[in-house]
Amino acid sequence: MQERFITDILKNRNNRAILERWSTLALPDGWLVAGCLFQTVWNLRSGAAPEAGIKDYDLFYFDADDTSEAGERRVQARADEALGDLGITVEASNQARVHLWYESYFGHPYEALGSARDGIDRFLVPATCVGVRPGELYAPNGLSMLYDGVLTMNPLMPHRELFDKKAASYRARWPWLQIQPGDLPHVETGPTC
């Protein structure tokens, strides 16, 4: 399933271009994450263009040595310069500083993270916890729920109102998705590839 996932996400020309230019981004512990990946898969399953409706392309990185807004803006400027010709919105986010702003924005405290992968682990919906970079895939909950379209609340982020809003937004765009109550089922995860 990992090979299928990589093949699918590369059908999105923007994902492909970002990964082809990866070295120019110079992101410490960098990952291409979130909607641009799982939404590409869901678009393909729905018969839509791979890029359809994807509002932004998220880059996670981890730089504990510079958790300032100015530092994050500098990384964003570098990403804009490297990818600006694609005509898409790219958002670079230092996962080492999320705990500094999350509560004021979302209304819930957020534990300080130790890596960009920790940020991926905390997406509201476990099926969407995915990240890629050249030669590597990170999918801590596997890929079955993503391909099956199963939306359930992440026990690492037990914020029902945020989950309900996110799940409703996804279902409005991909009505075949299934919302299931409860915690994340146990999944065997092997090493990332």
Secondary structure, DSSP 8 states (H G I E B T S, - for coil): -HHHHHHHHTTSHHHHHHHHTHHHH--TT-EEETHHHHHHHHHHHHTS-TTTT---EEEEE--TT--SHHHHHHHHHHHHHHHGGG-S-EEEEETTSHHHHHHHHHSS-----SSHHHHHHT-SSGGG--EEETTEEE-TT-SHHHHHTEE---TTS--HHHHHHHHHHHHHH-TT-EE--SS----------
